[in-house]
Amino acid sequence: MRTSRKIVFFFPSFASSEATAPLGILAVATPLIRAGFEIVLIDSTITPDFKNRVLEEVKNALCLGVSLVTGPMIRETVEIAKAVKAWSPDFPIVLGGWHPSLLPKQTLEAPYLDYIVRGQGEESFLELVQHLQSGSAPDFVPGIGFKRDGRLVMTPERPLRPLAEMPPKAYHIADFDAYERKCGRRWAMYTSSLACPFNCAYCTNAGVYGRKWNALPPEQFVEETVDLSRRYALDMIWVVDDNFLVDMDRARGIADGLVREDSHFQWSIQATSNVVARLTPEDLRMLRRAGLQQICQGVDSGSPTVLKAMNKDWQDFDSIYESAARCLEAGIRPSFNIIFAFPGEGRNERRETIDFMMNVCRRFPGAEFWTNIFTPYPGSPIFSKATELGIELPASLEAWADYFPRYTRLPWLNGREHDRLQVTRDYLRVAFDRIPIGADKRGKITRLMQKCISLPARWRLDHDMYRMPVELWLNNKLKQYTAMKPAVDAKRLANTPAEAAC
């Protein structure tokens, strides 16, 4: 039995210059607070000497909870867990979030972990904490995993609850002043719907939430976001839903409600291109009056062959052009995501994608693209074919730390081919401006010089010529004087479902 009612949460660094409060931890904190527990949140991005801070806080705590997704966040997680176990081998460490939800057994095999929480963690983590406090066995807590006598025990899945039934998130435990000092802007993430009805081959969403989309009613969205923005003086809210626009009447109701409430915050959403194309110019103007500034769309490829392999043969390029034109006319920034090197993409298909990107950015100045290299994540439909494709999957929790789409090397994308694609992506970043979430700290001279660099960068992309990349060298020199780039990638964070966390 443990008498402490203090829970320490650690959130490993994900994006330094675009940092904000971790939604997963805010979600599971609310039931704990309601039950009378004290919460301490330590985010390594904003906490100096975070390792010693964790070691100090756990001395009189009940347990340590960590929330993370697949990739670099695992590195700090392992470091902290090993340090805590070196201090006290019996101190309980609980992992939750996207990665342990999708690879529960392999995650729990790590010798420095005691428990995992799978899927929606609000109820599971509270019940687990209560068992830790009482010293009773947690066998009947759904949605968790633990160790007993060297064996891994996985309890039955906890049924998913509609988002509208979940408690509000504990935004009050976040230090928005510290996040603003870090990235130059006061902003937060917000979840208004879960899941997506489409079945894109690379997407992990179905691994936890299936395909049944469910959402908050417009009235709740308006009430919560307006209160959130005013209570914490936020100027931007990133709505991290995988597909915000599935229900068009709901979207219109939200826009109408925000206008009536005279909201003053800006917000961004994510949606598939086919549902964005259903927006009329009137819809977009209403959304812009309501503060919508950006729509992020998963275009993913400019090659019909690759899109078919991605299960996206429903994607219509004409509608993407129309969407970009209408968004810009309404004053909303269209932002598109591209995935290079999906199985079946060769040089010809890659060239189609680059030509498509160049065409969009030239025809519609203000549109932006973000690129990644294909990475088969746990829970995605294509993940089961990874071994067949010749991809060597990490065999331990620690090995997943280097699994990240900015750097992925694949059997068909290695050596010179990999290096060439990375240079191409660098030139795509230089050729057309992308607007970060955090404050743009570039001065006028830096902006002007980067504008000059963009012109030869576009020529190189048009002619597929990347030898002696002097423009990239100049751009890197400019960036040495400006904090422009996140430590990892906040765009990836936005695609992490908030509720799959401990």
Buried (B, 14 or more C-beta within 10 A) or exposed (E): EBEBBBBBBBBBBBBBBBBBBBBBBBBBBBBBBEEEBBBBBBBBBBBEEBBEBBBEBBEEBBBBBBBBBBBBBBBBBBBBBBBBBEEEEEBBBBBBBBBBBBBBEBBBBBEBBBBBBBBBBBBBBBBBBBBBBEEEEBEEBBBBBBBEEEEBBBBEEBEBBEBEEBBEBBBBBBBBEBBBEBBBBBBBBBBBBBBBEBEBBBBBBBBBBEEEBBBBEBEBBBBBBBEBBEEBEBEBBBBBBBBBBBBEEBBBBBBBBBBEBEBEBBBBBBBBBBBBBEBEEEBBBBBBBBBBBBBBBBBBBBBBBBBBBBBBEEBEBEBBBBBBBBBBEBBBBBBBBBBBBBBBBEEEBBEBBBBBBBEBBEEBEBBBBBBBBBBBBBBBBBBEEBEEEEBEBBEEBBEBBEBBBBBBEBEBBEEEBBEBBBBBBBBBBBBBBEEBBBEBBBEEEBBEBBEEBBEBBBEBBEEEEBEEBEBBEBBEEBBEEBBBBBBBBBBBBBBBBBBBBB
